[in-house]
């Protein structure tokens, strides 16, 4: 069984997703970043694009980031703050 970590995806207006997941793929300035549990700490600027998560049951969900933002990953916790996004 794959290790899990916590992710929070939000915009100034709403919470897009908050929960435990197995993997995260997010659009950064120089390409897509893949994040798994126990990833090294990282801060990255995000650009518009598709954000994909695989939840603990193995189901894949996608969100469309329509604005810029940033991502911080540290100690099995990922925080994504976006200008705007659609689920």
N, C-alpha and C positions, 0 to 999 in steps of 0.2 A: 504494500500500500504506500502511495506517495505521501510525503510529508505535506503538511498544510501550513498556511500562514494567513494573516488577517489583511484585508484590504478595505479601504474607504475611498470611494470615488464621489466627489461632490462638485457642485457649481455654487456661485454665490446665492442662487435661488432655491436649490433643492439638493437633496441627497440622492445620488444615482444608485449607489450600491454600498452596502456595509456588511461584511461577513467573512467567513473563512473560505479559502480557495486552495486549489492545487497549483495553478499557474496563472500568469498574467502576461499579456503581450500588449505593449503600448507604443504609439508612434512618437519617437523622439526626433530631434533636429537632424541627426545623421543616420536615421534608419530606425527600424523597429527594435525595441528592447524586450527580451524575454526574461521573466523573473520567476524563479522557483523558491521554495522555502530555503532558508539559510543562505540567501544571496548576500554578497558583500554589500556594505552600505553604499548607497549611490543617490545623487540628486541629479535630475535631468530635466531639461526644458522639453515640453511636449508641444506638438504641432497637431493640426487637424488630421483626423484619420480614424481608423477602426481600433477600438480597444476590445480585446478578447480575454475572457476569463474562463477557467475550467473549475467548476465548483467541486465540493467534496464528494458528490455523487458521480462525478465524471461528466456531467452535462456542460456543454460549452454555451456561453452567452456572449453576445456582442453589443457594444455600445458605440455610437458614432460621435466622436469628439468634433465639434464644429468650430472650435476656437483653440487658442493656445492655452498653455497651463504649465504645471510642473509636477514632478513626481519625486517623492522621497521614500527610500527603502532603507529600513534599519531594524535590526532585531526582530525579524519575522513579522514586520508591520510595514505595509505599503500605503502611502497616502497620495492620492491624485487629486489635485485641485485644478479645475478646468474653467475657462471663461464660459463655455456653453457645451452642452452635450444632449444627445437624444438616446433613449433606450429602445 
